[in-house]
């Protein structure tokens, strides 16, 4: 059976430092989401964030951003959207990101 839902264009796995899951989620809710809505309303409904089943542990957690639509990857960069301090907080909570691009569903 073929999948008929929206297919992400990009998947971005973000490693959140150990014990920082709640702070990361709060930063996304309180800072990143409002900044995107204000600066790039065209992107506001074209992404979601998946959280791991366990976020508070002695191990890093992987959060996964799913980006939809035909926006180029550069449109998703937080640098032009967040202030320097907000971007610094994002980087303090994370240990790296890996991004994959997709052309669409295969079946």
Order of alpha helices (4+ residues) and beta strands (2+ residues): beta-alpha-alpha-beta-beta-alpha-beta
